[in-house]
């Protein structure tokens, strides 16, 4: 399995696990604090239970927020892949306009995705302000005559490969 697909699956799983731990932990701690406060007789014990509850609840909220951030980044990745592969949109300005985000936001998110290995063999060209996959910028003129379109089984991106040949996905490296 290629590194991009492994990274996406691992991050998706991590996001779900963190969210589940956060939600279940929050509900469980609420039940425990209610149960504990009913049996306590001194104010000092009640304050201690509440402090421990608040610390545990803050940890649960942190888990939920991190899980939601990961899920959002996966959604953004799929949206960016659709624009980059399907519409051959490599300009960060065009991607930002299509997603109603700022260019800085798109650039930062793409850098985080590249660092997290969501995109295999991708870089951001700061001179032309474009994302470059595998060092090659797509050329639509060649696509129409020599190449055929494919849909990647790993990241669902569309791309182009030489007709009748097998290749690796330009975006995640999965065999197509």
Phi, psi and omega in degrees: 000141184281163186293325181294312180295319178299316181297318181293314180296317181296317180292321178299314179297317179298317179299317179293317181297314180299318179297315181297315179300317180296312181294312181294318179298321179296314179295316181298317181292325177296316178297316180295320181292323178295317179295318181291319182293333180292331183264352184278146180248333182258151180291326180296319178294320180296319179295318178299316179298318180294321179295314178298319178299314181296322177295314180295320178295320177297321177296319178295318178298320177300315179299316180297315181297315179297319178299317179293323177297318179295315179298321179295320180294323177296316177299316178298319179302313180296322178293316180294319179298320179298320179288317184289314184275316185285321184250005181054039182265101181256345180287129180296327177297317180291320178297317179298318180294322181289333183255004181057042178236169176278160179296321179297319178298312181298316180298314179296317180295317178296321177297318178295321179293320178294317179297325179278003177068028174290320177258124176273135175058041180243148175218163174256120175274105184287338179290309181267357180056052181227158170267134181242122180261124177058027177074002184238128174275136181296143179238104184301332181297319181289328184299319186290332187256321190249345190241160174238153182278146175226161172243121184289131176287342183276312185238003179065018177282152172259145180207190182229142178221161177300140183303134175076007181245164172259152185205179174256148177299135180291340188259321182237349177088003179292147176290136178234000000 
